[in-house]
Each structure stands twice: as structure tokens, then as C-alpha cells.
Amino acid sequence: MLLAKKIRINGSAGDAEVLEFMVGPCRALYNWHLSQLKGGATWSM
């Protein structure tokens, strides 16, 4: 069964910088929140 498919994105160096600019803070926030949950914090809304 196919669970995932890899795709290749061909872009320029400028495209890579813009993508990193947009995704970097989101990744940092996700990693921070994950560390909080691993440290015993609970999910609350």
C-alpha cells in the first residue's frame, strides 16, 4: 500500500529563501509546542 509520495520541487535559490522565510517560524513554533507537550504540559483550548 502506498502511504506517501515524494515530490521534487525545482526552484531557484531565491525561491528557497522565500520558502524558508515562510516555513521557518512555523517549524520553530511547532517544535517549541512539541517540546512543551513532551515536558508535561497539557493541551488546552
mmCIF entry with sequence, helices, sheets and N, C-alpha, C, O atoms, coordinates in Angstrom:
data_MODEL
# 
_entry.id   MODEL 
# 
_entity.id                         1 
_entity.type                       polymer 
_entity.pdbx_number_of_molecules   1 
# 
_entity_poly.entity_id                      1 
_entity_poly.type                           'polypeptide(L)' 
_entity_poly.nstd_linkage                   no 
_entity_poly.nstd_monomer                   no 
_entity_poly.pdbx_seq_one_letter_code       MLLAKKIRINGSAGDAEVLEFMVGPCRALYNWHLSQLKGGATWSM 
_entity_poly.pdbx_seq_one_letter_code_can   MLLAKKIRINGSAGDAEVLEFMVGPCRALYNWHLSQLKGGATWSM 
_entity_poly.pdbx_strand_id                 A 
# 
loop_
_entity_poly_seq.entity_id 
_entity_poly_seq.num 
_entity_poly_seq.mon_id 
_entity_poly_seq.hetero 
1 1  MET n 
1 2  LEU n 
1 3  LEU n 
1 4  ALA n 
1 5  LYS n 
1 6  LYS n 
1 7  ILE n 
1 8  ARG n 
1 9  ILE n 
1 10 ASN n 
1 11 GLY n 
1 12 SER n 
1 13 ALA n 
1 14 GLY n 
1 15 ASP n 
1 16 ALA n 
1 17 GLU n 
1 18 VAL n 
1 19 LEU n 
1 20 GLU n 
1 21 PHE n 
1 22 MET n 
1 23 VAL n 
1 24 GLY n 
1 25 PRO n 
1 26 CYS n 
1 27 ARG n 
1 28 ALA n 
1 29 LEU n 
1 30 TYR n 
1 31 ASN n 
1 32 TRP n 
1 33 HIS n 
1 34 LEU n 
1 35 SER n 
1 36 GLN n 
1 37 LEU n 
1 38 LYS n 
1 39 GLY n 
1 40 GLY n 
1 41 ALA n 
1 42 THR n 
1 43 TRP n 
1 44 SER n 
1 45 MET n 
# 
_struct_asym.id          A 
_struct_asym.entity_id   1 
# 
_struct_conf.conf_type_id            HELX_P 
_struct_conf.id                      HELX_P1 
_struct_conf.pdbx_PDB_helix_id       AA1 
_struct_conf.beg_label_comp_id       ALA 
_struct_conf.beg_label_asym_id       A 
_struct_conf.beg_label_seq_id        13 
_struct_conf.pdbx_beg_PDB_ins_code   ? 
_struct_conf.end_label_comp_id       LYS 
_struct_conf.end_label_asym_id       A 
_struct_conf.end_label_seq_id        38 
_struct_conf.pdbx_end_PDB_ins_code   ? 
_struct_conf.beg_auth_comp_id        ALA 
_struct_conf.beg_auth_asym_id        A 
_struct_conf.beg_auth_seq_id         13 
_struct_conf.end_auth_comp_id        LYS 
_struct_conf.end_auth_asym_id        A 
_struct_conf.end_auth_seq_id         38 
_struct_conf.pdbx_PDB_helix_class    1 
_struct_conf.details                 ? 
_struct_conf.pdbx_PDB_helix_length   26 
# 
_struct_conf_type.id          HELX_P 
_struct_conf_type.criteria    ? 
_struct_conf_type.reference   ? 
# 
loop_
_atom_site.group_PDB 
_atom_site.id 
_atom_site.type_symbol 
_atom_site.label_atom_id 
_atom_site.label_alt_id 
_atom_site.label_comp_id 
_atom_site.label_asym_id 
_atom_site.label_entity_id 
_atom_site.label_seq_id 
_atom_site.pdbx_PDB_ins_code 
_atom_site.Cartn_x 
_atom_site.Cartn_y 
_atom_site.Cartn_z 
_atom_site.occupancy 
_atom_site.B_iso_or_equiv 
_atom_site.pdbx_formal_charge 
_atom_site.auth_seq_id 
_atom_site.auth_comp_id 
_atom_site.auth_asym_id 
_atom_site.auth_atom_id 
_atom_site.pdbx_PDB_model_num 
ATOM 1   N N  . MET A 1 1  ? 0.838  -1.161 0.000  1.00 0.00 ? 1  MET A N  1 
ATOM 2   C CA . MET A 1 1  ? 0.000  0.000  0.000  1.00 0.00 ? 1  MET A CA 1 
ATOM 3   C C  . MET A 1 1  ? 0.895  1.240  0.000  1.00 0.00 ? 1  MET A C  1 
ATOM 4   O O  . MET A 1 1  ? 1.868  1.315  0.750  1.00 0.00 ? 1  MET A O  1 
ATOM 5   N N  . LEU A 1 2  ? 0.558  2.195  -0.838 1.00 0.00 ? 2  LEU A N  1 
ATOM 6   C CA . LEU A 1 2  ? 1.310  3.436  -0.931 1.00 0.00 ? 2  LEU A CA 1 
ATOM 7   C C  . LEU A 1 2  ? 0.810  4.409  0.131  1.00 0.00 ? 2  LEU A C  1 
ATOM 8   O O  . LEU A 1 2  ? -0.351 4.817  0.096  1.00 0.00 ? 2  LEU A O  1 
ATOM 9   N N  . LEU A 1 3  ? 1.676  4.787  1.077  1.00 0.00 ? 3  LEU A N  1 
ATOM 10  C CA . LEU A 1 3  ? 1.287  5.683  2.156  1.00 0.00 ? 3  LEU A CA 1 
ATOM 11  C C  . LEU A 1 3  ? 1.687  7.126  1.888  1.00 0.00 ? 3  LEU A C  1 
ATOM 12  O O  . LEU A 1 3  ? 1.050  8.052  2.389  1.00 0.00 ? 3  LEU A O  1 
ATOM 13  N N  . ALA A 1 4  ? 2.719  7.318  1.115  1.00 0.00 ? 4  ALA A N  1 
ATOM 14  C CA . ALA A 1 4  ? 3.191  8.673  0.839  1.00 0.00 ? 4  ALA A CA 1 
ATOM 15  C C  . ALA A 1 4  ? 3.861  8.700  -0.523 1.00 0.00 ? 4  ALA A C  1 
ATOM 16  O O  . ALA A 1 4  ? 4.318  7.675  -1.029 1.00 0.00 ? 4  ALA A O  1 
ATOM 17  N N  . LYS A 1 5  ? 3.912  9.861  -1.093 1.00 0.00 ? 5  LYS A N  1 
ATOM 18  C CA . LYS A 1 5  ? 4.569  10.028 -2.371 1.00 0.00 ? 5  LYS A CA 1 
ATOM 19  C C  . LYS A 1 5  ? 5.527  11.206 -2.268 1.00 0.00 ? 5  LYS A C  1 
ATOM 20  O O  . LYS A 1 5  ? 5.150  12.284 -1.809 1.00 0.00 ? 5  LYS A O  1 
ATOM 21  N N  . LYS A 1 6  ? 6.755  10.999 -2.692 1.00 0.00 ? 6  LYS A N  1 
ATOM 22  C CA . LYS A 1 6  ? 7.743  12.070 -2.680 1.00 0.00 ? 6  LYS A CA 1 
ATOM 23  C C  . LYS A 1 6  ? 7.604  12.888 -3.953 1.00 0.00 ? 6  LYS A C  1 
ATOM 24  O O  . LYS A 1 6  ? 7.404  12.351 -5.042 1.00 0.00 ? 6  LYS A O  1 
ATOM 25  N N  . ILE A 1 7  ? 7.712  14.186 -3.789 1.00 0.00 ? 7  ILE A N  1 
ATOM 26  C CA . ILE A 1 7  ? 7.727  15.069 -4.949 1.00 0.00 ? 7  ILE A CA 1 
ATOM 27  C C  . ILE A 1 7  ? 8.987  15.909 -4.889 1.00 0.00 ? 7  ILE A C  1 
ATOM 28  O O  . ILE A 1 7  ? 9.526  16.164 -3.812 1.00 0.00 ? 7  ILE A O  1 
ATOM 29  N N  . ARG A 1 8  ? 9.440  16.326 -6.024 1.00 0.00 ? 8  ARG A N  1 
ATOM 30  C CA . ARG A 1 8  ? 10.637 17.164 -6.104 1.00 0.00 ? 8  ARG A CA 1 
ATOM 31  C C  . ARG A 1 8  ? 10.208 18.549 -6.571 1.00 0.00 ? 8  ARG A C  1 
ATOM 32  O O  . ARG A 1 8  ? 9.475  18.691 -7.550 1.00 0.00 ? 8  ARG A O  1 
ATOM 33  N N  . ILE A 1 9  ? 10.671 19.548 -5.865 1.00 0.00 ? 9  ILE A N  1 
ATOM 34  C CA . ILE A 1 9  ? 10.375 20.924 -6.228 1.00 0.00 ? 9  ILE A CA 1 
ATOM 35  C C  . ILE A 1 9  ? 11.637 21.532 -6.815 1.00 0.00 ? 9  ILE A C  1 
ATOM 36  O O  . ILE A 1 9  ? 12.660 21.644 -6.140 1.00 0.00 ? 9  ILE A O  1 
ATOM 37  N N  . ASN A 1 10 ? 11.556 21.915 -8.053 1.00 0.00 ? 10 ASN A N  1 
ATOM 38  C CA . ASN A 1 10 ? 12.687 22.563 -8.719 1.00 0.00 ? 10 ASN A CA 1 
ATOM 39  C C  . ASN A 1 10 ? 12.475 24.069 -8.658 1.00 0.00 ? 10 ASN A C  1 
ATOM 40  O O  . ASN A 1 10 ? 11.553 24.599 -9.277 1.00 0.00 ? 10 ASN A O  1 
ATOM 41  N N  . GLY A 1 11 ? 13.325 24.747 -7.918 1.00 0.00 ? 11 GLY A N  1 
ATOM 42  C CA . GLY A 1 11 ? 13.205 26.191 -7.785 1.00 0.00 ? 11 GLY A CA 1 
ATOM 43  C C  . GLY A 1 11 ? 14.572 26.834 -7.743 1.00 0.00 ? 11 GLY A C  1 
ATOM 44  O O  . GLY A 1 11 ? 15.603 26.163 -7.702 1.00 0.00 ? 11 GLY A O  1 
ATOM 45  N N  . SER A 1 12 ? 14.552 28.125 -7.756 1.00 0.00 ? 12 SER A N  1 
ATOM 46  C CA . SER A 1 12 ? 15.809 28.873 -7.726 1.00 0.00 ? 12 SER A CA 1 
ATOM 47  C C  . SER A 1 12 ? 16.244 29.098 -6.281 1.00 0.00 ? 12 SER A C  1 
ATOM 48  O O  . SER A 1 12 ? 15.525 28.749 -5.345 1.00 0.00 ? 12 SER A O  1 
ATOM 49  N N  . ALA A 1 13 ? 17.396 29.669 -6.116 1.00 0.00 ? 13 ALA A N  1 
ATOM 50  C CA . ALA A 1 13 ? 17.896 29.982 -4.777 1.00 0.00 ? 13 ALA A CA 1 
ATOM 51  C C  . ALA A 1 13 ? 16.998 31.003 -4.096 1.00 0.00 ? 13 ALA A C  1 
ATOM 52  O O  . ALA A 1 13 ? 16.784 30.933 -2.886 1.00 0.00 ? 13 ALA A O  1 
ATOM 53  N N  . GLY A 1 14 ? 16.475 31.942 -4.856 1.00 0.00 ? 14 GLY A N  1 
ATOM 54  C CA . GLY A 1 14 ? 15.555 32.931 -4.299 1.00 0.00 ? 14 GLY A CA 1 
ATOM 55  C C  . GLY A 1 14 ? 14.268 32.290 -3.807 1.00 0.00 ? 14 GLY A C  1 
ATOM 56  O O  . GLY A 1 14 ? 13.730 32.675 -2.769 1.00 0.00 ? 14 GLY A O  1 
ATOM 57  N N  . ASP A 1 15 ? 13.776 31.305 -4.563 1.00 0.00 ? 15 ASP A N  1 
ATOM 58  C CA . ASP A 1 15 ? 12.579 30.576 -4.141 1.00 0.00 ? 15 ASP A CA 1 
ATOM 59  C C  . ASP A 1 15 ? 12.831 29.841 -2.829 1.00 0.00 ? 15 ASP A C  1 
ATOM 60  O O  . ASP A 1 15 ? 11.957 29.798 -1.963 1.00 0.00 ? 15 ASP A O  1 
ATOM 61  N N  . ALA A 1 16 ? 14.009 29.269 -2.680 1.00 0.00 ? 16 ALA A N  1 
ATOM 62  C CA . ALA A 1 16 ? 14.351 28.547 -1.457 1.00 0.00 ? 16 ALA A CA 1 
ATOM 63  C C  . ALA A 1 16 ? 14.407 29.498 -0.264 1.00 0.00 ? 16 ALA A C  1 
ATOM 64  O O  . ALA A 1 16 ? 13.988 29.136 0.836  1.00 0.00 ? 16 ALA A O  1 
ATOM 65  N N  . GLU A 1 17 ? 14.911 30.688 -0.469 1.00 0.00 ? 17 GLU A N  1 
ATOM 66  C CA . GLU A 1 17 ? 14.969 31.676 0.615  1.00 0.00 ? 17 GLU A CA 1 
ATOM 67  C C  . GLU A 1 17 ? 13.570 32.103 1.051  1.00 0.00 ? 17 GLU A C  1 
ATOM 68  O O  . GLU A 1 17 ? 13.302 32.222 2.247  1.00 0.00 ? 17 GLU A O  1 
ATOM 69  N N  . VAL A 1 18 ? 12.685 32.332 0.098  1.00 0.00 ? 18 VAL A N  1 
ATOM 70  C CA . VAL A 1 18 ? 11.317 32.735 0.414  1.00 0.00 ? 18 VAL A CA 1 
ATOM 71  C C  . VAL A 1 18 ? 10.602 31.607 1.143  1.00 0.00 ? 18 VAL A C  1 
ATOM 72  O O  . VAL A 1 18 ? 9.892  31.849 2.119  1.00 0.00 ? 18 VAL A O  1 
ATOM 73  N N  . LEU A 1 19 ? 10.782 30.382 0.678  1.00 0.00 ? 19 LEU A N  1 
ATOM 74  C CA . LEU A 1 19 ? 10.140 29.239 1.326  1.00 0.00 ? 19 LEU A CA 1 
ATOM 75  C C  . LEU A 1 19 ? 10.641 29.068 2.755  1.00 0.00 ? 19 LEU A C  1 
ATOM 76  O O  . LEU A 1 19 ? 9.847  28.813 3.661  1.00 0.00 ? 19 LEU A O  1 
ATOM 77  N N  . GLU A 1 20 ? 11.929 29.203 2.964  1.00 0.00 ? 20 GLU A N  1 
ATOM 78  C CA . GLU A 1 20 ? 12.487 29.101 4.312  1.00 0.00 ? 20 GLU A CA 1 
ATOM 79  C C  . GLU A 1 20 ? 11.976 30.226 5.198  1.00 0.00 ? 20 GLU A C  1 
ATOM 80  O O  . GLU A 1 20 ? 11.717 30.011 6.382  1.00 0.00 ? 20 GLU A O  1 
ATOM 81  N N  . PHE A 1 21 ? 11.829 31.418 4.642  1.00 0.00 ? 21 PHE A N  1 
ATOM 82  C CA . PHE A 1 21 ? 11.303 32.563 5.389  1.00 0.00 ? 21 PHE A CA 1 
ATOM 83  C C  . PHE A 1 21 ? 9.873  32.300 5.850  1.00 0.00 ? 21 PHE A C  1 
ATOM 84  O O  . PHE A 1 21 ? 9.495  32.678 6.959  1.00 0.00 ? 21 PHE A O  1 
ATOM 85  N N  . MET A 1 22 ? 9.083  31.657 5.005  1.00 0.00 ? 22 MET A N  1 
ATOM 86  C CA . MET A 1 22 ? 7.680  31.403 5.335  1.00 0.00 ? 22 MET A CA 1 
ATOM 87  C C  . MET A 1 22 ? 7.511  30.198 6.257  1.00 0.00 ? 22 MET A C  1 
ATOM 88  O O  . MET A 1 22 ? 6.650  30.218 7.137  1.00 0.00 ? 22 MET A O  1 
ATOM 89  N N  . VAL A 1 23 ? 8.304  29.160 6.075  1.00 0.00 ? 23 VAL A N  1 
ATOM 90  C CA . VAL A 1 23 ? 8.130  27.917 6.812  1.00 0.00 ? 23 VAL A CA 1 
ATOM 91  C C  . VAL A 1 23 ? 8.929  27.903 8.111  1.00 0.00 ? 23 VAL A C  1 
ATOM 92  O O  . VAL A 1 23 ? 8.530  27.235 9.065  1.00 0.00 ? 23 VAL A O  1 
ATOM 93  N N  . GLY A 1 24 ? 10.036 28.617 8.171  1.00 0.00 ? 24 GLY A N  1 
ATOM 94  C CA . GLY A 1 24 ? 10.914 28.606 9.336  1.00 0.00 ? 24 GLY A CA 1 
ATOM 95  C C  . GLY A 1 24 ? 10.214 28.922 10.645 1.00 0.00 ? 24 GLY A C  1 
ATOM 96  O O  . GLY A 1 24 ? 10.320 28.137 11.588 1.00 0.00 ? 24 GLY A O  1 
ATOM 97  N N  . PRO A 1 25 ? 9.499  30.043 10.744 1.00 0.00 ? 25 PRO A N  1 
ATOM 98  C CA . PRO A 1 25 ? 8.818  30.359 12.010 1.00 0.00 ? 25 PRO A CA 1 
ATOM 99  C C  . PRO A 1 25 ? 7.747  29.335 12.383 1.00 0.00 ? 25 PRO A C  1 
ATOM 100 O O  . PRO A 1 25 ? 7.557  29.042 13.563 1.00 0.00 ? 25 PRO A O  1 
ATOM 101 N N  . CYS A 1 26 ? 7.051  28.793 11.390 1.00 0.00 ? 26 CYS A N  1 
ATOM 102 C CA . CYS A 1 26 ? 6.031  27.777 11.670 1.00 0.00 ? 26 CYS A CA 1 
ATOM 103 C C  . CYS A 1 26 ? 6.679  26.526 12.251 1.00 0.00 ? 26 CYS A C  1 
ATOM 104 O O  . CYS A 1 26 ? 6.162  25.936 13.200 1.00 0.00 ? 26 CYS A O  1 
ATOM 105 N N  . ARG A 1 27 ? 7.812  26.123 11.678 1.00 0.00 ? 27 ARG A N  1 
ATOM 106 C CA . ARG A 1 27 ? 8.524  24.945 12.169 1.00 0.00 ? 27 ARG A CA 1 
ATOM 107 C C  . ARG A 1 27 ? 9.026  25.182 13.586 1.00 0.00 ? 27 ARG A C  1 
ATOM 108 O O  . ARG A 1 27 ? 8.958  24.288 14.429 1.00 0.00 ? 27 ARG A O  1 
ATOM 109 N N  . ALA A 1 28 ? 9.532  26.393 13.852 1.00 0.00 ? 28 ALA A N  1 
ATOM 110 C CA . ALA A 1 28 ? 10.030 26.707 15.193 1.00 0.00 ? 28 ALA A CA 1 
ATOM 111 C C  . ALA A 1 28 ? 8.899  26.669 16.215 1.00 0.00 ? 28 ALA A C  1 
ATOM 112 O O  . ALA A 1 28 ? 9.081  26.141 17.312 1.00 0.00 ? 28 ALA A O  1 
ATOM 113 N N  . LEU A 1 29 ? 7.737  27.218 15.873 1.00 0.00 ? 29 LEU A N  1 
ATOM 114 C CA . LEU A 1 29 ? 6.603  27.208 16.779 1.00 0.00 ? 29 LEU A CA 1 
ATOM 115 C C  . LEU A 1 29 ? 6.120  25.790 17.038 1.00 0.00 ? 29 LEU A C  1 
ATOM 116 O O  . LEU A 1 29 ? 5.809  25.439 18.176 1.00 0.00 ? 29 LEU A O  1 
ATOM 117 N N  . TYR A 1 30 ? 6.055  24.969 15.989 1.00 0.00 ? 30 TYR A N  1 
ATOM 118 C CA . TYR A 1 30 ? 5.650  23.573 16.145 1.00 0.00 ? 30 TYR A CA 1 
ATOM 119 C C  . TYR A 1 30 ? 6.618  22.831 17.057 1.00 0.00 ? 30 TYR A C  1 
ATOM 120 O O  . TYR A 1 30 ? 6.186  22.111 17.957 1.00 0.00 ? 30 TYR A O  1 
ATOM 121 N N  . ASN A 1 31 ? 7.910  22.994 16.841 1.00 0.00 ? 31 ASN A N  1 
ATOM 122 C CA . ASN A 1 31 ? 8.909  22.311 17.659 1.00 0.00 ? 31 ASN A CA 1 
ATOM 123 C C  . ASN A 1 31 ? 8.849  22.781 19.110 1.00 0.00 ? 31 ASN A C  1 
ATOM 124 O O  . ASN A 1 31 ? 9.009  21.976 20.027 1.00 0.00 ? 31 ASN A O  1 
ATOM 125 N N  . TRP A 1 32 ? 8.621  24.081 19.325 1.00 0.00 ? 32 TRP A N  1 
ATOM 126 C CA . TRP A 1 32 ? 8.510  24.590 20.684 1.00 0.00 ? 32 TRP A CA 1 
ATOM 127 C C  . TRP A 1 32 ? 7.298  23.971 21.375 1.00 0.00 ? 32 TRP A C  1 
ATOM 128 O O  . TRP A 1 32 ? 7.394  23.523 22.518 1.00 0.00 ? 32 TRP A O  1 
ATOM 129 N N  . HIS A 1 33 ? 6.165  23.945 20.689 1.00 0.00 ? 33 HIS A N  1 
ATOM 130 C CA . HIS A 1 33 ? 4.949  23.399 21.290 1.00 0.00 ? 33 HIS A CA 1 
ATOM 131 C C  . HIS A 1 33 ? 5.120  21.908 21.571 1.00 0.00 ? 33 HIS A C  1 
ATOM 132 O O  . HIS A 1 33 ? 4.670  21.422 22.609 1.00 0.00 ? 33 HIS A O  1 
ATOM 133 N N  . LEU A 1 34 ? 5.750  21.192 20.678 1.00 0.00 ? 34 LEU A N  1 
ATOM 134 C CA . LEU A 1 34 ? 6.005  19.771 20.891 1.00 0.00 ? 34 LEU A CA 1 
ATOM 135 C C  . LEU A 1 34 ? 6.884  19.557 22.117 1.00 0.00 ? 34 LEU A C  1 
ATOM 136 O O  . LEU A 1 34 ? 6.657  18.620 22.882 1.00 0.00 ? 34 LEU A O  1 
ATOM 137 N N  . SER A 1 35 ? 7.878  20.405 22.311 1.00 0.00 ? 35 SER A N  1 
ATOM 138 C CA . SER A 1 35 ? 8.732  20.275 23.494 1.00 0.00 ? 35 SER A CA 1 
ATOM 139 C C  . SER A 1 35 ? 7.938  20.557 24.766 1.00 0.00 ? 35 SER A C  1 
ATOM 140 O O  . SER A 1 35 ? 8.188  19.941 25.802 1.00 0.00 ? 35 SER A O  1 
ATOM 141 N N  . GLN A 1 36 ? 6.981  21.484 24.695 1.00 0.00 ? 36 GLN A N  1 
ATOM 142 C CA . GLN A 1 36 ? 6.141  21.763 25.859 1.00 0.00 ? 36 GLN A CA 1 
ATOM 143 C C  . GLN A 1 36 ? 5.284  20.551 26.207 1.00 0.00 ? 36 GLN A C  1 
ATOM 144 O O  . GLN A 1 36 ? 5.138  20.207 27.380 1.00 0.00 ? 36 GLN A O  1 
ATOM 145 N N  . LEU A 1 37 ? 4.722  19.908 25.195 1.00 0.00 ? 37 LEU A N  1 
ATOM 146 C CA . LEU A 1 37 ? 3.883  18.735 25.434 1.00 0.00 ? 37 LEU A CA 1 
ATOM 147 C C  . LEU A 1 37 ? 4.715  17.569 25.984 1.00 0.00 ? 37 LEU A C  1 
ATOM 148 O O  . LEU A 1 37 ? 4.260  16.836 26.862 1.00 0.00 ? 37 LEU A O  1 
ATOM 149 N N  . LYS A 1 38 ? 5.928  17.406 25.464 1.00 0.00 ? 38 LYS A N  1 
ATOM 150 C CA . LYS A 1 38 ? 6.803  16.348 25.979 1.00 0.00 ? 38 LYS A CA 1 
ATOM 151 C C  . LYS A 1 38 ? 7.220  16.627 27.411 1.00 0.00 ? 38 LYS A C  1 
ATOM 152 O O  . LYS A 1 38 ? 7.504  15.695 28.164 1.00 0.00 ? 38 LYS A O  1 
ATOM 153 N N  . GLY A 1 39 ? 7.263  17.900 27.802 1.00 0.00 ? 39 GLY A N  1 
ATOM 154 C CA . GLY A 1 39 ? 7.639  18.288 29.159 1.00 0.00 ? 39 GLY A CA 1 
ATOM 155 C C  . GLY A 1 39 ? 6.514  18.168 30.159 1.00 0.00 ? 39 GLY A C  1 
ATOM 156 O O  . GLY A 1 39 ? 6.712  18.458 31.339 1.00 0.00 ? 39 GLY A O  1 
ATOM 157 N N  . GLY A 1 40 ? 5.336  17.749 29.724 1.00 0.00 ? 40 GLY A N  1 
ATOM 158 C CA . GLY A 1 40 ? 4.247  17.535 30.658 1.00 0.00 ? 40 GLY A CA 1 
ATOM 159 C C  . GLY A 1 40 ? 3.124  18.536 30.564 1.00 0.00 ? 40 GLY A C  1 
ATOM 160 O O  . GLY A 1 40 ? 2.151  18.432 31.311 1.00 0.00 ? 40 GLY A O  1 
ATOM 161 N N  . ALA A 1 41 ? 3.220  19.497 29.675 1.00 0.00 ? 41 ALA A N  1 
ATOM 162 C CA . ALA A 1 41 ? 2.126  20.453 29.511 1.00 0.00 ? 41 ALA A CA 1 
ATOM 163 C C  . ALA A 1 41 ? 0.918  19.740 28.912 1.00 0.00 ? 41 ALA A C  1 
ATOM 164 O O  . ALA A 1 41 ? 1.061  18.720 28.239 1.00 0.00 ? 41 ALA A O  1 
ATOM 165 N N  . THR A 1 42 ? -0.253 20.273 29.157 1.00 0.00 ? 42 THR A N  1 
ATOM 166 C CA . THR A 1 42 ? -1.457 19.659 28.603 1.00 0.00 ? 42 THR A CA 1 
ATOM 167 C C  . THR A 1 42 ? -2.025 20.537 27.504 1.00 0.00 ? 42 THR A C  1 
ATOM 168 O O  . THR A 1 42 ? -1.800 21.747 27.469 1.00 0.00 ? 42 THR A O  1 
ATOM 169 N N  . TRP A 1 43 ? -2.749 19.915 26.627 1.00 0.00 ? 43 TRP A N  1 
ATOM 170 C CA . TRP A 1 43 ? -3.379 20.612 25.524 1.00 0.00 ? 43 TRP A CA 1 
ATOM 171 C C  . TRP A 1 43 ? -4.638 21.299 26.039 1.00 0.00 ? 43 TRP A C  1 
ATOM 172 O O  . TRP A 1 43 ? -5.527 20.626 26.562 1.00 0.00 ? 43 TRP A O  1 
ATOM 173 N N  . SER A 1 44 ? -4.737 22.595 25.908 1.00 0.00 ? 44 SER A N  1 
ATOM 174 C CA . SER A 1 44 ? -5.923 23.307 26.365 1.00 0.00 ? 44 SER A CA 1 
ATOM 175 C C  . SER A 1 44 ? -6.335 24.320 25.318 1.00 0.00 ? 44 SER A C  1 
ATOM 176 O O  . SER A 1 44 ? -5.499 24.902 24.627 1.00 0.00 ? 44 SER A O  1 
ATOM 177 N N  . MET A 1 45 ? -7.624 24.518 25.213 1.00 0.00 ? 45 MET A N  1 
ATOM 178 C CA . MET A 1 45 ? -8.146 25.481 24.241 1.00 0.00 ? 45 MET A CA 1 
ATOM 179 C C  . MET A 1 45 ? -8.997 26.498 24.950 1.00 0.00 ? 45 MET A C  1 
ATOM 180 O O  . MET A 1 45 ? -9.536 27.403 24.314 1.00 0.00 ? 45 MET A O  1 
# 
